[in-house]
């Protein structure tokens, strides 16, 4: 599971830094780094609601993955838990060899790090280097201190 998360993060970072098209008048890409909420940290009311859906729950509640949904299970992603400061997101790519299931994670409602915290990005082969401005570097240091050993989520343009 860690390999899948690492690959997803690497790919998302690659997308962020590999735009080789000329700059146009289009809107800027949205970017955010979010803290995850493990299933064992979720309010019981939310978990009870999720149990009424088609989610295939992850057996290990200590993982950052709540469970798995199919590509068509979009109604789960549209559930509003903003009152609890929680949002559900799915992985960009399937996590199974058959390509049927996507992982589902819960994230805290607001990103810890956003576009404004980045100074620049650089493409380095299959990786992307993120360069933070001073405020972003402070936020990243605090964020990583609070999340040692936890999965974090990178979201680009709502994906």
Protein Blocks (a to p, Z undefined) as FASTA:
>chain_A
ZZmmmmmmmmmmmmmmmccbdcdfbdcddddddddddfklpcfklmmmmmmmmbdcdfbl
mbmbfbdcdfklmmmmmpccklnopacdddfbdcbfnomaccdddddfbafbdfklpfbd
cdehjaccddddfklmmmmmmmmmmmgoiacdddeehZZ
